[in-house]
Amino acid sequence: MFKERLELIRLDYEVKRVRVIFLKDYAGLPTPSGTLDVKRGDEIELPRWQARLLKGLGFVEVKESPIDVDYINTVHFRERRRVGDQINPIPQDFYLRSSEFIEKLDRLIREAPSGTLLRDREVAEKNLLDIGETRLSKILRLAYSLAENVRDKMSPEEAIVYNHMVKAVEAWREYLKTLTSKGGGRG
Protein backbone atom coordinates (compact mmCIF):
# COMPACT_ATOMS: atom_id res chain seq x y z
CA MET A 1 0.00 0.00 0.00
CA PHE A 2 2.88 2.35 0.76
CA LYS A 3 4.45 2.10 -2.72
CA GLU A 4 1.05 2.50 -4.34
CA ARG A 5 0.46 5.76 -2.48
CA LEU A 6 3.82 7.07 -3.64
CA GLU A 7 2.94 6.13 -7.21
CA LEU A 8 -0.36 8.01 -6.87
CA ILE A 9 1.62 11.11 -5.90
CA ARG A 10 3.68 10.73 -9.08
CA LEU A 11 0.53 10.30 -11.19
CA ASP A 12 -1.08 13.33 -9.56
CA TYR A 13 2.04 15.33 -10.37
CA GLU A 14 1.80 14.30 -14.03
CA VAL A 15 -1.82 15.41 -14.40
CA LYS A 16 -1.48 18.70 -12.49
CA ARG A 17 -1.85 21.64 -14.78
CA VAL A 18 1.07 23.92 -15.59
CA ARG A 19 1.05 27.18 -17.49
CA VAL A 20 2.64 27.13 -20.95
CA ILE A 21 3.25 29.71 -23.64
CA PHE A 22 3.07 28.56 -27.23
CA LEU A 23 6.11 29.17 -29.41
CA LYS A 24 4.31 28.00 -32.57
CA ASP A 25 0.74 27.76 -33.81
CA TYR A 26 -0.97 24.45 -33.10
CA ALA A 27 -4.30 23.63 -34.76
CA GLY A 28 -6.45 20.96 -33.16
CA LEU A 29 -4.56 20.60 -29.89
CA PRO A 30 -6.23 17.82 -27.90
CA THR A 31 -6.84 18.83 -24.28
CA PRO A 32 -8.88 17.30 -21.46
CA SER A 33 -11.61 19.89 -22.17
CA GLY A 34 -11.65 19.41 -25.98
CA THR A 35 -9.54 20.46 -28.94
CA LEU A 36 -8.12 23.96 -29.21
CA ASP A 37 -6.58 26.01 -31.97
CA VAL A 38 -3.73 27.93 -30.34
CA LYS A 39 -1.55 30.63 -31.77
CA ARG A 40 2.02 31.59 -31.08
CA GLY A 41 2.10 33.60 -27.84
CA ASP A 42 -1.07 32.06 -26.37
CA GLU A 43 -0.82 31.06 -22.71
CA ILE A 44 -2.89 28.18 -21.39
CA GLU A 45 -2.73 25.52 -18.71
CA LEU A 46 -2.14 21.91 -19.68
CA PRO A 47 -1.49 18.71 -17.76
CA ARG A 48 2.22 18.45 -16.97
CA TRP A 49 2.68 15.31 -19.09
CA GLN A 50 1.20 17.07 -22.13
CA ALA A 51 3.24 20.23 -21.54
CA ARG A 52 6.40 18.11 -21.33
CA LEU A 53 5.56 16.37 -24.60
CA LEU A 54 4.81 19.64 -26.41
CA LYS A 55 7.98 21.20 -25.02
CA GLY A 56 9.98 18.28 -26.37
CA LEU A 57 8.44 18.92 -29.80
CA GLY A 58 9.32 22.62 -29.58
CA PHE A 59 5.75 23.92 -29.38
CA VAL A 60 5.71 25.38 -25.85
CA GLU A 61 7.78 26.78 -23.07
CA VAL A 62 6.65 25.86 -19.56
CA LYS A 63 6.19 28.92 -17.34
CA GLU A 64 7.47 27.42 -14.12
CA SER A 65 10.52 28.44 -12.17
CA PRO A 66 13.12 25.78 -12.95
CA ILE A 67 14.82 23.62 -10.40
CA ASP A 68 18.56 23.57 -10.98
CA VAL A 69 21.66 22.48 -9.12
CA ASP A 70 21.85 25.82 -7.29
CA TYR A 71 18.29 25.46 -6.01
CA ILE A 72 18.96 21.89 -4.81
CA ASN A 73 22.17 23.12 -3.14
CA THR A 74 20.24 25.89 -1.37
CA VAL A 75 17.62 23.46 -0.04
CA HIS A 76 20.44 21.12 1.01
CA PHE A 77 22.30 23.87 2.84
CA ARG A 78 19.16 25.08 4.66
CA GLU A 79 18.18 21.55 5.67
CA ARG A 80 21.65 20.62 6.95
CA ARG A 81 21.88 23.89 8.85
CA ARG A 82 18.60 23.21 10.68
CA VAL A 83 19.40 21.25 13.83
CA GLY A 84 17.33 18.85 15.86
CA ASP A 85 13.83 18.02 14.75
CA GLN A 86 13.20 21.31 12.98
CA ILE A 87 12.18 20.74 9.39
CA ASN A 88 12.15 23.41 6.70
CA PRO A 89 9.15 23.68 4.42
CA ILE A 90 9.85 22.49 0.88
CA PRO A 91 7.74 22.79 -2.26
CA GLN A 92 5.15 20.04 -2.60
CA ASP A 93 6.70 18.86 -5.86
CA PHE A 94 10.35 19.23 -4.82
CA TYR A 95 11.41 15.59 -5.18
CA LEU A 96 9.65 15.00 -8.49
CA ARG A 97 10.87 18.24 -10.06
CA SER A 98 14.39 17.51 -8.81
CA SER A 99 14.16 14.08 -10.40
CA GLU A 100 13.12 15.70 -13.70
CA PHE A 101 16.12 18.02 -13.45
CA ILE A 102 18.48 15.07 -12.97
CA GLU A 103 16.88 13.29 -15.93
CA LYS A 104 17.44 16.46 -17.99
CA LEU A 105 21.10 16.47 -16.97
CA ASP A 106 21.38 12.80 -18.00
CA ARG A 107 19.92 13.67 -21.41
CA LEU A 108 22.29 16.63 -21.85
CA ILE A 109 25.26 14.49 -20.82
CA ARG A 110 24.34 11.86 -23.44
CA GLU A 111 24.04 14.57 -26.11
CA ALA A 112 27.17 16.56 -25.28
CA PRO A 113 29.14 15.38 -22.24
CA SER A 114 31.07 17.99 -20.32
CA GLY A 115 32.81 18.23 -16.99
CA THR A 116 30.36 20.87 -15.80
CA LEU A 117 27.32 18.75 -16.61
CA LEU A 118 28.84 15.67 -14.99
CA ARG A 119 29.74 17.65 -11.88
CA ASP A 120 26.25 19.22 -11.68
CA ARG A 121 24.69 15.76 -12.08
CA GLU A 122 26.85 14.29 -9.32
CA VAL A 123 26.23 17.20 -6.92
CA ALA A 124 22.47 17.28 -7.61
CA GLU A 125 22.10 13.53 -6.98
CA LYS A 126 24.28 13.55 -3.86
CA ASN A 127 22.50 16.54 -2.35
CA LEU A 128 19.00 15.30 -3.24
CA LEU A 129 19.70 11.95 -1.57
CA ASP A 130 21.20 13.72 1.44
CA ILE A 131 18.16 16.02 1.70
CA GLY A 132 15.90 12.97 1.67
CA GLU A 133 17.94 11.13 4.31
CA THR A 134 18.28 14.19 6.54
CA ARG A 135 14.57 14.91 6.36
CA LEU A 136 13.73 11.22 6.92
CA SER A 137 15.77 11.26 10.12
CA LYS A 138 13.91 14.35 11.31
CA ILE A 139 10.54 12.90 10.28
CA LEU A 140 11.25 9.74 12.29
CA ARG A 141 12.04 11.82 15.37
CA LEU A 142 8.92 13.93 14.80
CA ALA A 143 6.78 10.80 14.45
CA TYR A 144 8.26 9.38 17.66
CA SER A 145 7.32 12.56 19.52
CA LEU A 146 3.92 12.67 17.78
CA ALA A 147 4.61 16.27 16.78
CA GLU A 148 1.64 18.26 15.51
CA ASN A 149 1.47 20.90 12.79
CA VAL A 150 4.49 19.63 10.87
CA ARG A 151 2.78 18.05 7.86
CA ASP A 152 2.46 21.42 6.09
CA LYS A 153 6.27 21.60 5.92
CA MET A 154 6.51 18.18 4.25
CA SER A 155 6.19 17.00 0.70
CA PRO A 156 3.31 14.57 0.06
CA GLU A 157 5.81 11.69 0.00
CA GLU A 158 7.21 12.71 3.38
CA ALA A 159 3.71 13.08 4.83
CA ILE A 160 2.98 9.46 3.86
CA VAL A 161 6.12 8.30 5.67
CA TYR A 162 5.24 10.46 8.68
CA ASN A 163 1.67 9.15 8.89
CA HIS A 164 2.84 5.53 8.68
CA MET A 165 5.46 6.12 11.35
CA VAL A 166 2.98 7.83 13.68
CA LYS A 167 0.64 4.85 13.36
CA ALA A 168 3.52 2.46 14.08
CA VAL A 169 4.60 4.46 17.15
CA GLU A 170 1.04 4.59 18.47
CA ALA A 171 0.51 0.86 17.86
CA TRP A 172 3.77 0.04 19.67
CA ARG A 173 2.85 2.18 22.65
CA GLU A 174 -0.61 0.59 22.82
CA TYR A 175 0.97 -2.86 22.65
CA LEU A 176 3.29 -2.01 25.52
CA LYS A 177 0.33 -0.85 27.59
CA THR A 178 -1.42 -4.18 27.04
CA LEU A 179 1.63 -5.97 28.42
CA THR A 180 1.29 -4.21 31.73
CA SER A 181 -2.49 -4.19 32.06
CA LYS A 182 -4.49 -6.92 33.80
CA GLY A 183 -4.67 -10.00 31.65
CA GLY A 184 -2.44 -8.53 28.99
CA GLY A 185 0.73 -10.24 30.13
CA ARG A 186 1.59 -13.92 30.27
CA GLY A 187 1.10 -14.55 33.95
MARTI-966509 format. One record per residue (C-alpha): x, y, z. Coordinates in steps of 0.1 Angstrom, whole numbers, padded with zeros to 4 digits, always signed. Example, Ala and Ser with C-alpha at 12.3 -4.5 7.8 and 13.67 -1.06 7.14 Angstrom:
BEGIN
+0123-0045+0078
+0137-0011+0071
END
This chain:
BEGIN
+0000+0000+0000
+0029+0024+0008
+0045+0021-0027
+0011+0025-0043
+0005+0058-0025
+0038+0071-0036
+0029+0061-0072
-0004+0080-0069
+0016+0111-0059
+0037+0107-0091
+0005+0103-0112
-0011+0133-0096
+0020+0153-0104
+0018+0143-0140
-0018+0154-0144
-0015+0187-0125
-0019+0216-0148
+0011+0239-0156
+0011+0272-0175
+0026+0271-0209
+0033+0297-0236
+0031+0286-0272
+0061+0292-0294
+0043+0280-0326
+0007+0278-0338
-0010+0244-0331
-0043+0236-0348
-0064+0210-0332
-0046+0206-0299
-0062+0178-0279
-0068+0188-0243
-0089+0173-0215
-0116+0199-0222
-0116+0194-0260
-0095+0205-0289
-0081+0240-0292
-0066+0260-0320
-0037+0279-0303
-0015+0306-0318
+0020+0316-0311
+0021+0336-0278
-0011+0321-0264
-0008+0311-0227
-0029+0282-0214
-0027+0255-0187
-0021+0219-0197
-0015+0187-0178
+0022+0184-0170
+0027+0153-0191
+0012+0171-0221
+0032+0202-0215
+0064+0181-0213
+0056+0164-0246
+0048+0196-0264
+0080+0212-0250
+0100+0183-0264
+0084+0189-0298
+0093+0226-0296
+0057+0239-0294
+0057+0254-0258
+0078+0268-0231
+0067+0259-0196
+0062+0289-0173
+0075+0274-0141
+0105+0284-0122
+0131+0258-0130
+0148+0236-0104
+0186+0236-0110
+0217+0225-0091
+0219+0258-0073
+0183+0255-0060
+0190+0219-0048
+0222+0231-0031
+0202+0259-0014
+0176+0235+0000
+0204+0211+0010
+0223+0239+0028
+0192+0251+0047
+0182+0215+0057
+0217+0206+0070
+0219+0239+0089
+0186+0232+0107
+0194+0213+0138
+0173+0188+0159
+0138+0180+0148
+0132+0213+0130
+0122+0207+0094
+0121+0234+0067
+0092+0237+0044
+0099+0225+0009
+0077+0228-0023
+0052+0200-0026
+0067+0189-0059
+0104+0192-0048
+0114+0156-0052
+0096+0150-0085
+0109+0182-0101
+0144+0175-0088
+0142+0141-0104
+0131+0157-0137
+0161+0180-0135
+0185+0151-0130
+0169+0133-0159
+0174+0165-0180
+0211+0165-0170
+0214+0128-0180
+0199+0137-0214
+0223+0166-0218
+0253+0145-0208
+0243+0119-0234
+0240+0146-0261
+0272+0166-0253
+0291+0154-0222
+0311+0180-0203
+0328+0182-0170
+0304+0209-0158
+0273+0188-0166
+0288+0157-0150
+0297+0177-0119
+0263+0192-0117
+0247+0158-0121
+0269+0143-0093
+0262+0172-0069
+0225+0173-0076
+0221+0135-0070
+0243+0136-0039
+0225+0165-0024
+0190+0153-0032
+0197+0120-0016
+0212+0137+0014
+0182+0160+0017
+0159+0130+0017
+0179+0111+0043
+0183+0142+0065
+0146+0149+0064
+0137+0112+0069
+0158+0113+0101
+0139+0143+0113
+0105+0129+0103
+0113+0097+0123
+0120+0118+0154
+0089+0139+0148
+0068+0108+0145
+0083+0094+0177
+0073+0126+0195
+0039+0127+0178
+0046+0163+0168
+0016+0183+0155
+0015+0209+0128
+0045+0196+0109
+0028+0181+0079
+0025+0214+0061
+0063+0216+0059
+0065+0182+0043
+0062+0170+0007
+0033+0146+0001
+0058+0117+0000
+0072+0127+0034
+0037+0131+0048
+0030+0095+0039
+0061+0083+0057
+0052+0105+0087
+0017+0091+0089
+0028+0055+0087
+0055+0061+0114
+0030+0078+0137
+0006+0048+0134
+0035+0025+0141
+0046+0045+0172
+0010+0046+0185
+0005+0009+0179
+0038+0000+0197
+0028+0022+0226
-0006+0006+0228
+0010-0029+0227
+0033-0020+0255
+0003-0008+0276
-0014-0042+0270
+0016-0060+0284
+0013-0042+0317
-0025-0042+0321
-0045-0069+0338
-0047-0100+0317
-0024-0085+0290
+0007-0102+0301
+0016-0139+0303
+0011-0146+0339
END
